[in-house]
């Protein structure tokens, strides 16, 4: 190669070498011009991952929730160690219940900054006399409970503020992928705005409820660390959208956290904002799961219709497979319960059913589920019928072949609790039946003589 060609090649290559050298020396600590405190030279842009971006976007809308509650402290002994009435009285005086004020800590997320609406867990604010929230910028605001539903462990809070607050979007939880990255943010053990990451481990999980007999259903399972204090905080996708509200962990279960799907949160939150804290609507039908039409689409099977009820009046029939209500799938009883609880009185809904492999659409209007209908349901599906005697509920003789008769319950037994709710009158029983009417079994307490029994009552179905 001639000297002229070498010179020409070097003239082209030398500027490139100089450019690369300057770029390398910009972050070289041996370069006198290097400044480690200059963020433009330390390479933060290269470390700003989608997870970092999502957390930065979400943090301002996540709050700490402090609820002041009265805690009862009583005797450590259920009875005196001598099992004697005199000593029972002595020990009850010695260990008289005492109330003291305590504080529960949880998390919450702002879903409507203009109205100051915050979603959290019901168990975080249960029994609270006062509620305070703390923002990420350390501002403290008083909050009030607009509504709460213990069956779904969700509560809606509101704070008053002159300026719009930061908020997060409720994303779509219907298309979650097993293995996709998720982020949990909350206040575990009081360590505010702690972020952890993991993946969606499973969907559709059922776990025991928090402080209640009934279970929480249709939950997202994740291995993102969720600890005490995380309750009520958001589970985010990689776009920084809420895909769940963290609610539970399993005792002795490391790496097992659970969240309420955002689609369910959206429906329950809308109902709580209407001031309807209980699923008090009814279609006049009974369902069992699962039923499967020939094409394999999951559905609930209609096993009974009430004469003159909304379902019978619409043309629905026993044996129909209920595929959806107003476009939302009814693959499980949990689906049906969630949809029903989000409807307004008088709202017309479209039911899609499969009848003899033919798809039909029928329109019906839910009705109020009254106290009388709740007591009738208790008699029909459990064989439970009661009368009030001096602030207690005494059982009437249960029908033959009913679940109550099958358990050996007798006339004169006292029904103390139903589904975790204490009972003193018929209205209490009606409310308890309303709250547990979609469960296949319910825990009850029966007193016979001086002995109290806790037993599980399984409902009868007309399948």
Sine and cosine of phi, psi and omega as CSV:
sin_phi,cos_phi,sin_psi,cos_psi,sin_omega,cos_omega
0.00,0.00,0.67,-0.74,-0.04,-1.00
-0.97,0.23,0.38,-0.92,0.04,-1.00
-0.86,0.51,-0.56,0.83,-0.02,-1.00
-0.90,0.43,-0.67,0.74,-0.01,-1.00
-0.93,0.36,-0.64,0.77,0.04,-1.00
-0.88,0.48,-0.67,0.74,0.00,-1.00
-0.89,0.46,-0.68,0.73,-0.01,-1.00
-0.90,0.43,-0.64,0.77,0.02,-1.00
-0.91,0.41,-0.67,0.74,0.02,-1.00
-0.90,0.43,-0.59,0.81,0.00,-1.00
-0.90,0.43,-0.52,0.85,0.02,-1.00
-0.99,0.17,-0.58,0.82,-0.13,-0.99
-1.00,0.09,-0.47,0.88,-0.08,-1.00
-0.88,0.47,-0.69,0.72,0.03,-1.00
-0.87,0.48,-0.57,0.82,0.02,-1.00
-0.92,0.40,-0.66,0.75,0.04,-1.00
-0.88,0.47,-0.66,0.75,0.00,-1.00
-0.90,0.44,-0.65,0.76,0.00,-1.00
-0.90,0.44,-0.70,0.71,0.02,-1.00
-0.91,0.42,-0.60,0.80,0.00,-1.00
-0.91,0.42,-0.67,0.74,0.02,-1.00
-0.91,0.42,-0.65,0.76,0.00,-1.00
-0.91,0.42,-0.63,0.78,0.00,-1.00
-0.94,0.34,-0.67,0.74,-0.04,-1.00
-0.95,0.32,-0.29,0.96,-0.01,-1.00
-0.89,0.46,-0.56,0.83,0.02,-1.00
-0.94,-0.34,0.30,0.95,-0.04,-1.00
-1.00,0.01,0.88,-0.47,-0.04,-1.00
-0.91,0.42,-0.31,0.95,0.04,-1.00
-1.00,0.07,-0.08,1.00,0.06,-1.00
-0.99,0.16,0.83,-0.56,-0.02,-1.00
-0.83,0.55,-0.44,0.90,-0.03,-1.00
-1.00,0.10,-0.07,1.00,-0.05,-1.00
-0.95,0.31,0.76,-0.65,0.03,-1.00
-0.85,-0.53,0.97,-0.25,-0.07,-1.00
-0.92,0.40,-0.28,0.96,-0.01,-1.00
-1.00,-0.02,-0.07,1.00,0.01,-1.00
-1.00,0.04,0.94,-0.34,-0.07,-1.00
-0.89,0.46,-0.37,0.93,0.00,-1.00
-0.96,0.29,-0.27,0.96,-0.05,-1.00
-0.95,-0.31,-0.16,0.99,-0.08,-1.00
-1.00,-0.06,-0.03,1.00,0.15,-0.99
0.99,0.16,0.53,0.85,0.01,-1.00
-0.90,0.43,-0.52,0.85,-0.03,-1.00
-0.87,0.49,-0.58,0.81,0.00,-1.00
-0.95,0.30,-0.30,0.95,-0.01,-1.00
-0.98,-0.21,0.00,1.00,-0.02,-1.00
-0.99,0.14,1.00,0.03,-0.04,-1.00
-0.99,0.14,0.18,-0.98,0.09,-1.00
-0.86,0.52,-0.52,0.86,0.03,-1.00
-0.92,0.40,-0.71,0.71,0.03,-1.00
-0.87,0.50,-0.70,0.72,-0.01,-1.00
-0.89,0.46,-0.69,0.73,0.00,-1.00
-0.89,0.45,-0.67,0.75,0.00,-1.00
-0.92,0.40,-0.69,0.72,0.03,-1.00
-0.87,0.49,-0.60,0.80,0.02,-1.00
-0.93,0.36,-0.60,0.80,-0.15,-0.99
-1.00,0.06,-0.55,0.83,-0.18,-0.98
-0.78,0.63,-0.70,0.72,-0.05,-1.00
-0.89,0.46,-0.37,0.93,-0.06,-1.00
-1.00,-0.10,0.04,1.00,-0.03,-1.00
-0.97,-0.25,0.73,-0.68,-0.13,-0.99
-0.83,-0.55,0.38,-0.92,0.19,-0.98
-1.00,-0.03,0.67,-0.74,-0.02,-1.00
-0.91,-0.42,0.85,-0.52,0.04,-1.00
-0.90,-0.43,0.87,-0.49,-0.03,-1.00
-0.89,-0.45,0.82,-0.57,0.06,-1.00
-1.00,0.05,0.83,-0.56,-0.04,-1.00
-0.76,-0.65,0.38,-0.93,0.11,-0.99
-1.00,-0.05,0.81,-0.58,-0.03,-1.00
-0.96,-0.28,0.81,-0.59,0.02,-1.00
-1.00,0.01,0.78,-0.63,0.08,-1.00
-0.90,-0.44,0.86,-0.51,-0.06,-1.00
-0.84,-0.54,-0.33,-0.94,-0.04,-1.00
-0.93,0.36,0.62,-0.79,0.09,-1.00
-0.97,0.26,-0.16,0.99,-0.02,-1.00
-0.95,-0.31,0.82,-0.58,0.08,-1.00
-0.89,0.45,-0.54,0.84,0.14,-0.99
-0.64,-0.77,0.20,-0.98,0.07,-1.00
-0.90,0.43,0.47,-0.88,-0.02,-1.00
-0.91,0.42,-0.20,0.98,-0.04,-1.00
-0.99,-0.15,-0.09,1.00,0.02,-1.00
0.80,0.60,0.70,0.71,-0.03,-1.00
-0.81,-0.59,0.66,-0.75,-0.08,-1.00
-0.87,0.50,-0.63,0.78,0.02,-1.00
-0.88,0.47,-0.73,0.68,-0.02,-1.00
-0.95,0.33,-0.52,0.85,0.11,-0.99
-0.83,0.55,-0.72,0.69,0.00,-1.00
-0.91,0.42,-0.65,0.76,-0.01,-1.00
-0.89,0.46,-0.73,0.68,-0.04,-1.00
-0.94,0.34,-0.55,0.84,0.02,-1.00
-0.91,0.41,-0.57,0.82,0.06,-1.00
-0.94,0.34,-0.64,0.77,-0.04,-1.00
-0.91,0.40,-0.61,0.79,-0.05,-1.00
-0.92,-0.39,0.79,0.62,0.03,-1.00
-0.88,0.47,0.67,-0.75,0.00,-1.00
-0.84,0.54,0.68,-0.73,0.01,-1.00
-0.82,-0.57,0.66,-0.75,0.02,-1.00
-0.97,-0.24,0.72,-0.70,0.11,-0.99
-0.70,-0.72,0.38,-0.93,-0.05,-1.00
-1.00,0.01,0.74,-0.67,0.03,-1.00
-0.75,-0.66,0.14,-0.99,-0.01,-1.00
-0.78,-0.62,0.78,-0.62,0.12,-0.99
-0.98,-0.18,0.57,-0.82,-0.04,-1.00
-0.89,-0.46,0.72,-0.70,0.09,-1.00
-0.50,-0.86,-0.22,-0.98,0.00,-1.00
-0.81,-0.59,0.23,-0.97,0.05,-1.00
-0.41,-0.91,0.20,-0.98,0.01,-1.00
-0.65,-0.76,0.69,-0.72,-0.01,-1.00
-0.99,0.17,0.84,-0.55,0.01,-1.00
-0.94,-0.33,-0.20,0.98,0.06,-1.00
-0.57,-0.83,0.99,-0.14,-0.06,-1.00
-0.94,0.34,-0.49,0.87,-0.01,-1.00
-0.94,0.35,-0.62,0.79,-0.01,-1.00
-0.99,-0.15,-0.05,1.00,0.02,-1.00
0.93,0.37,0.62,0.79,-0.06,-1.00
-1.00,-0.05,0.76,-0.65,-0.07,-1.00
-0.79,-0.62,0.71,-0.70,0.09,-1.00
-0.98,-0.18,0.68,-0.73,0.10,-0.99
-0.53,-0.85,-0.11,-0.99,0.06,-1.00
-1.00,0.07,0.56,-0.83,0.05,-1.00
-0.89,0.45,-0.60,0.80,-0.06,-1.00
-0.94,0.33,-0.29,0.96,0.05,-1.00
-0.95,0.31,-0.58,0.81,-0.09,-1.00
-0.93,-0.36,0.14,0.99,-0.04,-1.00
-0.87,0.48,0.81,-0.59,0.05,-1.00
0.95,0.31,0.29,0.96,-0.07,-1.00
-0.97,0.23,0.71,-0.71,0.11,-0.99
-1.00,0.05,-0.54,0.84,0.03,-1.00
-0.59,-0.80,0.57,-0.82,0.01,-1.00
-0.75,-0.66,0.72,-0.69,0.05,-1.00
-0.78,-0.63,0.64,-0.76,0.09,-1.00
-0.88,-0.48,0.53,-0.85,0.04,-1.00
-0.87,-0.49,0.79,-0.61,0.00,-1.00
-0.99,0.17,0.17,-0.99,0.01,-1.00
-0.91,0.41,-0.39,0.92,0.04,-1.00
-1.00,-0.05,0.26,0.97,0.07,-1.00
0.98,0.21,0.08,1.00,0.10,-0.99
-0.92,0.40,0.63,-0.78,0.05,-1.00
-0.92,-0.40,0.74,-0.67,-0.04,-1.00
-0.72,-0.70,0.62,-0.78,0.09,-1.00
-0.97,0.22,0.62,-0.79,-0.03,-1.00
-0.81,-0.59,0.48,-0.88,0.08,-1.00
-0.85,-0.53,0.44,-0.90,0.01,-1.00
-1.00,0.00,0.87,-0.49,0.06,-1.00
-0.99,0.12,-0.50,0.86,0.00,-1.00
-0.04,-1.00,0.41,-0.91,0.00,-1.00
-0.50,-0.87,0.57,-0.82,0.02,-1.00
-0.74,-0.67,0.97,-0.24,-0.04,-1.00
-0.91,0.41,-0.40,0.92,-0.02,-1.00
-0.92,0.39,-0.48,0.88,0.03,-1.00
-0.94,-0.34,-0.01,1.00,-0.02,-1.00
0.83,0.56,0.71,0.70,0.03,-1.00
-0.80,-0.61,0.59,-0.81,0.07,-1.00
-0.64,-0.76,0.53,-0.85,0.04,-1.00
-0.92,-0.39,0.84,-0.54,0.04,-1.00
-0.95,-0.32,0.32,-0.95,0.09,-1.00
-0.65,-0.76,0.66,-0.75,0.10,-0.99
-0.87,-0.50,0.51,-0.86,0.03,-1.00
-0.99,-0.14,0.79,-0.61,0.03,-1.00
-0.47,-0.88,0.51,-0.86,-0.05,-1.00
-0.98,0.20,-0.49,0.87,-0.03,-1.00
-0.96,-0.27,0.47,-0.88,0.07,-1.00
-0.89,0.45,0.66,-0.75,0.03,-1.00
-1.00,-0.08,0.41,-0.91,0.10,-0.99
-0.90,0.45,0.49,-0.87,-0.05,-1.00
-0.59,-0.80,0.31,-0.95,0.07,-1.00
-0.87,-0.49,0.42,-0.91,-0.03,-1.00
-1.00,0.00,0.70,-0.71,0.16,-0.99
-0.98,0.22,0.93,-0.37,-0.05,-1.00
-0.99,0.13,-0.22,-0.98,-0.05,-1.00
-0.98,-0.19,0.90,-0.44,0.01,-1.00
-0.99,-0.13,0.03,1.00,-0.07,-1.00
-0.98,0.20,-0.31,0.95,-0.06,-1.00
-0.89,-0.45,0.49,0.87,0.02,-1.00
-0.89,0.45,0.59,-0.81,0.01,-1.00
-0.94,-0.33,0.74,-0.67,0.07,-1.00
-0.89,0.46,0.82,-0.57,-0.01,-1.00
0.98,-0.20,-0.18,0.98,0.00,-1.00
-0.96,0.28,0.48,-0.88,-0.09,-1.00
-0.95,0.31,0.69,-0.72,0.08,-1.00
-0.73,-0.69,0.33,-0.94,-0.06,-1.00
-0.76,-0.65,0.78,-0.63,0.08,-1.00
-0.95,-0.31,0.77,-0.64,0.03,-1.00
-0.79,-0.61,0.71,-0.70,0.01,-1.00
-0.08,-1.00,-0.42,-0.91,-0.10,-0.99
-0.80,-0.60,0.88,0.47,-0.03,-1.00
-0.89,0.46,0.79,-0.62,0.02,-1.00
0.82,0.57,0.47,0.89,0.04,-1.00
0.99,0.10,0.04,1.00,0.02,-1.00
-1.00,0.07,0.99,-0.10,-0.22,-0.98
-0.91,0.42,0.57,-0.82,0.10,-0.99
0.79,0.61,0.74,0.67,0.09,-1.00
-1.00,0.08,0.75,-0.66,-0.01,-1.00
-0.93,-0.37,0.72,-0.69,0.11,-0.99
-0.75,-0.66,0.41,-0.91,-0.02,-1.00
-0.82,-0.57,0.36,-0.93,0.04,-1.00
-0.14,-0.99,-0.44,-0.90,0.02,-1.00
-0.74,-0.67,0.27,-0.96,0.19,-0.98
-0.96,0.29,0.91,-0.41,-0.04,-1.00
-1.00,0.07,-0.57,0.82,-0.01,-1.00
-0.20,-0.98,0.24,-0.97,0.09,-1.00
-0.76,-0.65,0.28,-0.96,0.04,-1.00
0.96,0.27,0.41,0.91,-0.03,-1.00
-0.98,0.19,0.46,-0.89,0.11,-0.99
-0.85,-0.53,0.78,-0.63,0.00,-1.00
-0.72,-0.70,0.35,-0.94,0.05,-1.00
-0.86,0.51,0.60,-0.80,0.02,-1.00
-0.95,0.32,0.25,-0.97,-0.02,-1.00
-1.00,0.00,0.96,-0.27,0.04,-1.00
0.96,0.28,0.33,0.94,0.00,-1.00
-0.65,-0.76,0.25,-0.97,0.00,-1.00
-0.98,0.18,-0.58,0.81,-0.08,-1.00
-0.97,0.25,0.36,-0.93,-0.04,-1.00
-1.00,-0.08,0.34,-0.94,0.15,-0.99
-1.00,-0.10,0.76,-0.65,-0.14,-0.99
-0.91,-0.42,0.31,-0.95,0.14,-0.99
0.85,0.52,0.74,0.67,-0.04,-1.00
-0.99,-0.14,0.38,-0.92,0.14,-0.99
-1.00,0.05,0.76,-0.65,0.10,-0.99
-0.99,-0.17,0.68,-0.73,0.00,-1.00
-0.62,-0.79,0.42,-0.91,0.10,-0.99
-0.99,-0.16,0.09,1.00,0.16,-0.99
-0.90,0.44,0.72,-0.70,-0.11,-0.99
-0.89,0.46,0.86,-0.51,0.08,-1.00
-0.84,-0.55,0.89,-0.46,-0.09,-1.00
-0.83,-0.56,0.20,-0.98,0.07,-1.00
-0.79,0.62,0.78,-0.63,-0.09,-1.00
0.96,-0.29,-0.37,0.93,0.09,-1.00
-0.97,0.23,-0.31,0.95,-0.09,-1.00
-0.82,0.58,0.78,-0.63,0.01,-1.00
1.00,-0.07,-0.21,0.98,0.03,-1.00
-0.99,0.17,0.23,-0.97,-0.08,-1.00
-1.00,0.06,0.50,-0.86,0.28,-0.96
-0.97,-0.24,0.85,-0.53,-0.14,-0.99
-0.94,-0.34,0.47,-0.88,0.20,-0.98
-1.00,0.00,-0.04,-1.00,-0.11,-0.99
-0.93,0.37,-0.24,0.97,0.05,-1.00
-1.00,-0.02,0.05,1.00,0.00,-1.00
0.98,0.19,0.32,0.95,0.03,-1.00
-0.99,-0.11,0.54,-0.84,0.04,-1.00
-0.96,0.28,0.86,-0.51,0.10,-0.99
-0.91,-0.42,0.00,1.00,0.06,-1.00
-0.13,-0.99,0.32,-0.95,0.12,-0.99
-0.91,-0.41,0.88,-0.47,-0.05,-1.00
-0.88,0.47,0.72,-0.69,-0.11,-0.99
-0.70,-0.72,-0.52,0.85,-0.18,-0.98
-0.46,-0.89,0.43,-0.90,0.20,-0.98
-0.76,-0.65,0.41,-0.91,0.05,-1.00
-1.00,-0.07,0.76,-0.64,0.07,-1.00
-0.87,0.49,0.64,-0.77,-0.01,-1.00
0.89,0.46,0.26,0.97,0.00,-1.00
-0.91,-0.41,1.00,-0.04,-0.03,-1.00
-0.96,0.28,0.74,-0.67,0.02,-1.00
0.98,0.22,0.35,0.94,0.01,-1.00
-0.87,-0.49,0.99,-0.14,0.06,-1.00
-0.88,-0.47,0.40,-0.92,-0.08,-1.00
-0.68,-0.73,0.54,-0.84,-0.03,-1.00
-0.67,-0.74,0.53,-0.85,0.05,-1.00
-0.98,0.18,0.81,-0.58,-0.05,-1.00
-0.86,0.51,0.57,-0.82,-0.07,-1.00
-0.90,0.44,-0.52,0.86,0.02,-1.00
-0.90,0.44,-0.63,0.78,0.06,-1.00
-0.94,0.34,-0.64,0.77,0.02,-1.00
-0.85,0.52,-0.67,0.74,-0.03,-1.00
-0.88,0.48,-0.69,0.72,-0.04,-1.00
-0.94,0.34,-0.69,0.72,-0.04,-1.00
-0.94,0.35,-0.62,0.78,0.02,-1.00
-0.88,0.48,-0.66,0.75,0.02,-1.00
-0.88,0.47,-0.64,0.77,0.02,-1.00
-0.93,0.36,-0.66,0.75,0.02,-1.00
-0.89,0.45,-0.56,0.83,0.03,-1.00
-0.93,0.38,-0.43,0.90,0.05,-1.00
-0.99,0.17,-0.06,1.00,0.00,-1.00
0.99,0.12,0.21,0.98,0.00,-1.00
-0.98,-0.20,0.99,-0.12,-0.09,-1.00
-1.00,-0.05,0.14,0.99,0.02,-1.00
-0.62,-0.78,0.53,-0.85,0.02,-1.00
-0.98,0.19,1.00,0.06,-0.16,-0.99
-0.95,-0.32,0.44,0.90,0.05,-1.00
-0.92,-0.39,0.37,-0.93,-0.11,-0.99
-0.52,-0.86,0.53,-0.85,0.05,-1.00
-0.94,-0.34,-0.04,1.00,0.02,-1.00
0.95,0.30,0.63,0.78,0.05,-1.00
-0.60,-0.80,0.29,-0.96,0.10,-1.00
-0.86,-0.52,0.62,-0.78,-0.07,-1.00
-0.80,-0.61,0.44,-0.90,0.23,-0.97
-0.75,-0.66,0.34,-0.94,0.03,-1.00
-0.75,-0.66,0.39,-0.92,-0.20,0.98
-1.00,-0.05,0.45,-0.89,0.21,-0.98
-0.88,-0.48,0.58,-0.81,-0.07,-1.00
-0.75,-0.66,0.90,-0.45,0.13,-0.99
-0.93,0.37,0.19,-0.98,-0.11,-0.99
-0.85,0.53,-0.55,0.84,-0.05,-1.00
-0.98,0.20,-0.01,1.00,0.12,-0.99
1.00,-0.02,0.02,1.00,0.00,-1.00
-0.97,0.23,0.81,-0.58,-0.06,-1.00
-0.92,0.39,0.52,-0.85,-0.04,-1.00
-0.34,-0.94,0.21,-0.98,0.11,-0.99
-0.98,-0.18,0.63,-0.78,-0.04,-1.00
-1.00,-0.05,0.79,-0.62,0.07,-1.00
-0.98,0.20,0.88,-0.48,-0.06,-1.00
-0.97,-0.26,-0.29,0.96,0.00,-1.00
-0.34,-0.94,0.51,-0.86,0.05,-1.00
-0.78,-0.63,0.65,-0.76,0.06,-1.00
-0.99,0.12,0.76,-0.65,0.02,-1.00
-0.85,0.53,0.80,-0.60,0.02,-1.00
0.99,0.17,0.00,1.00,0.02,-1.00
-0.97,0.24,0.17,-0.99,-0.03,-1.00
-0.85,0.53,-0.65,0.76,-0.04,-1.00
-0.92,0.39,-0.72,0.70,0.01,-1.00
-0.90,0.44,-0.64,0.77,-0.01,-1.00
-0.92,0.40,-0.45,0.89,-0.04,-1.00
-0.99,0.17,-0.27,0.96,-0.04,-1.00
0.96,-0.29,0.00,1.00,0.09,-1.00
-0.90,0.43,0.49,-0.87,-0.05,-1.00
-0.74,-0.68,0.44,-0.90,0.11,-0.99
-0.86,0.51,0.72,-0.69,-0.04,-1.00
0.99,-0.15,-0.23,0.97,0.10,-1.00
-0.92,0.40,0.54,-0.84,0.12,-0.99
-0.99,-0.17,0.89,-0.46,-0.02,-1.00
-0.99,0.12,0.94,-0.34,-0.06,-1.00
-1.00,0.05,-0.63,0.78,-0.06,-1.00
-0.32,-0.95,0.33,-0.94,0.16,-0.99
-0.81,-0.59,0.84,-0.54,-0.03,-1.00
0.78,0.62,0.60,0.80,0.07,-1.00
1.00,0.07,-0.14,0.99,0.02,-1.00
-1.00,-0.08,0.79,-0.61,-0.06,-1.00
-0.87,0.49,0.58,-0.81,0.07,-1.00
-0.88,-0.47,0.86,0.51,-0.03,-1.00
-0.95,0.30,-0.45,0.90,-0.03,-1.00
-0.71,-0.71,0.24,-0.97,0.09,-1.00
-0.89,0.45,-0.53,0.85,0.05,-1.00
-0.89,0.45,-0.62,0.78,0.06,-1.00
-0.88,0.48,-0.74,0.67,-0.04,-1.00
-0.88,0.47,-0.69,0.72,0.00,-1.00
-0.89,0.46,-0.70,0.72,-0.04,-1.00
-0.89,0.45,-0.70,0.72,-0.01,-1.00
-0.91,0.42,-0.71,0.70,-0.04,-1.00
-0.88,0.48,-0.64,0.77,-0.06,-1.00
-0.95,0.31,-0.27,0.96,-0.02,-1.00
-1.00,-0.09,-0.07,1.00,-0.05,-1.00
-0.99,0.11,0.40,-0.92,0.07,-1.00
-1.00,-0.10,0.53,-0.85,0.11,-0.99
-0.84,0.55,0.74,-0.68,0.01,-1.00
1.00,0.08,-0.09,1.00,-0.01,-1.00
-0.97,0.26,0.78,-0.62,0.03,-1.00
-0.99,0.12,0.71,-0.71,-0.02,-1.00
-0.80,-0.60,0.44,-0.90,0.03,-1.00
-0.97,-0.24,0.82,-0.57,0.04,-1.00
-0.97,-0.22,0.79,-0.61,0.09,-1.00
-0.98,-0.21,0.82,-0.57,-0.04,-1.00
-0.78,-0.62,0.36,-0.93,0.14,-0.99
-0.94,-0.35,0.88,-0.48,0.00,-1.00
-0.81,-0.58,0.93,-0.36,-0.01,-1.00
0.82,0.58,0.70,0.72,0.04,-1.00
0.92,0.39,0.29,0.96,0.09,-1.00
-0.92,-0.40,0.71,-0.70,0.00,-1.00
-1.00,0.04,0.78,-0.63,0.01,-1.00
-0.79,-0.61,0.51,-0.86,0.11,-0.99
-0.85,-0.52,0.84,-0.55,-0.04,-1.00
-0.79,-0.61,0.54,-0.84,-0.04,-1.00
-0.95,-0.32,0.70,-0.72,0.02,-1.00
-0.56,-0.83,0.30,-0.95,-0.05,-1.00
-0.85,-0.53,0.87,-0.49,0.02,-1.00
-0.88,0.47,0.43,-0.90,0.05,-1.00
-0.87,-0.49,0.27,-0.96,0.07,-1.00
-0.92,0.39,0.70,-0.71,0.07,-1.00
-1.00,0.02,0.99,-0.15,-0.16,-0.99
-0.99,0.14,0.19,-0.98,0.04,-1.00
-0.88,0.48,-0.66,0.75,0.00,-1.00
-0.89,0.47,-0.65,0.76,0.00,-1.00
-0.94,0.35,-0.56,0.83,0.05,-1.00
-0.91,0.42,-0.68,0.73,0.02,-1.00
-0.92,0.39,-0.58,0.82,0.06,-1.00
-0.91,0.42,-0.63,0.78,0.03,-1.00
-0.91,0.42,-0.66,0.75,0.02,-1.00
-0.86,0.51,-0.64,0.77,0.02,-1.00
-0.94,0.35,-0.63,0.78,-0.11,-0.99
-0.96,0.28,-0.73,0.69,-0.13,-0.99
-0.99,-0.11,-0.32,0.95,0.00,-1.00
-0.89,-0.46,-0.35,0.94,-0.12,-0.99
0.98,0.21,0.39,0.92,-0.03,-1.00
-0.99,-0.17,0.89,-0.46,0.10,-0.99
-0.67,-0.74,0.74,-0.68,-0.14,-0.99
-0.75,-0.66,0.23,-0.97,0.19,-0.98
-0.69,-0.72,0.48,-0.88,-0.04,-1.00
-1.00,0.09,0.76,-0.65,0.06,-1.00
-0.70,-0.71,0.96,-0.27,0.08,-1.00
0.76,0.65,0.82,0.58,0.07,-1.00
0.97,0.25,0.31,0.95,0.04,-1.00
-0.69,-0.72,0.31,-0.95,0.02,-1.00
-0.95,-0.31,0.88,-0.48,0.01,-1.00
-0.98,-0.21,0.71,-0.71,-0.03,-1.00
-0.96,0.28,0.64,-0.77,0.25,-0.97
-1.00,0.03,0.24,-0.97,-0.06,-1.00
-0.87,0.49,0.86,-0.51,-0.04,-1.00
-0.95,0.30,0.53,-0.85,0.02,-1.00
-0.89,0.46,0.50,-0.87,0.07,-1.00
-0.86,0.52,0.58,-0.81,0.06,-1.00
0.94,0.35,0.12,0.99,0.07,-1.00
-0.99,0.12,0.34,-0.94,0.05,-1.00
-0.83,0.56,-0.63,0.78,0.00,-1.00
-0.90,0.43,-0.67,0.74,0.03,-1.00
-0.92,0.40,-0.61,0.79,0.01,-1.00
-0.89,0.45,-0.45,0.89,0.05,-1.00
-1.00,0.05,-0.05,1.00,0.03,-1.00
0.99,0.11,0.33,0.94,0.03,-1.00
-0.94,0.33,0.58,-0.81,-0.11,-0.99
-0.85,-0.53,0.35,-0.94,0.17,-0.99
-0.88,0.47,0.72,-0.69,-0.03,-1.00
0.99,-0.16,-0.28,0.96,0.15,-0.99
-0.89,0.47,0.57,-0.82,0.05,-1.00
-0.99,-0.15,0.77,-0.64,0.05,-1.00
-1.00,-0.02,0.94,-0.35,-0.11,-0.99
-1.00,-0.03,-0.68,0.74,0.00,-1.00
-0.66,-0.75,0.41,-0.91,0.04,-1.00
-0.60,-0.80,0.92,-0.40,-0.01,-1.00
0.88,0.47,0.51,0.86,0.03,-1.00
1.00,0.03,-0.07,1.00,0.01,-1.00
-0.99,-0.13,0.79,-0.61,0.07,-1.00
-0.93,0.37,0.62,-0.79,-0.09,-1.00
-0.88,-0.48,0.76,-0.65,0.13,-0.99
-0.79,-0.62,-0.27,0.96,-0.01,-1.00
-0.44,-0.90,0.04,-1.00,-0.05,-1.00
-0.91,0.42,-0.55,0.84,0.02,-1.00
-0.90,0.44,-0.63,0.78,0.06,-1.00
-0.88,0.48,-0.69,0.72,0.01,-1.00
-0.90,0.44,-0.67,0.74,0.01,-1.00
-0.87,0.49,-0.69,0.73,0.02,-1.00
-0.91,0.41,-0.64,0.77,0.00,-1.00
-0.90,0.43,-0.64,0.77,0.04,-1.00
-0.91,0.41,-0.65,0.76,0.04,-1.00
-0.85,0.52,-0.69,0.72,-0.07,-1.00
-0.95,0.32,-0.41,0.91,-0.10,-1.00
-0.89,-0.46,0.24,0.97,-0.17,-0.99
-0.94,0.35,-0.25,0.97,0.02,-1.00
-0.98,-0.18,0.08,1.00,0.03,-1.00
-1.00,0.00,0.58,-0.81,0.01,-1.00
-0.97,0.23,-0.38,0.92,0.00,-1.00
-0.55,-0.83,0.45,-0.89,-0.04,-1.00
-0.62,-0.78,0.60,-0.80,0.01,-1.00
-1.00,0.02,0.77,-0.64,0.01,-1.00
-0.80,-0.60,0.37,-0.93,0.10,-0.99
-0.88,-0.47,0.78,-0.62,-0.03,-1.00
-0.86,-0.51,0.71,-0.70,0.11,-0.99
-0.94,-0.33,0.80,-0.61,0.09,-1.00
-0.79,-0.62,0.93,-0.38,-0.12,-0.99
0.93,0.37,-0.80,-0.60,0.00,-1.00
-0.98,-0.18,0.09,1.00,-0.09,-1.00
-0.94,-0.33,0.69,-0.73,0.04,-1.00
-0.95,-0.33,0.77,-0.64,0.01,-1.00
-0.92,-0.40,0.63,-0.78,0.19,-0.98
-0.94,-0.34,0.84,-0.54,-0.06,-1.00
-0.67,-0.74,0.38,-0.93,0.01,-1.00
-0.99,-0.15,0.81,-0.59,-0.03,-1.00
-0.97,-0.25,0.87,-0.49,-0.01,-1.00
-0.98,-0.18,0.75,-0.66,-0.08,-1.00
-0.97,0.25,0.44,-0.90,0.07,-1.00
-1.00,-0.03,0.61,-0.79,0.06,-1.00
-0.86,-0.51,0.46,-0.89,-0.02,-1.00
-0.99,-0.15,0.79,0.62,-0.04,-1.00
-0.99,0.12,0.00,0.00,0.00,0.00
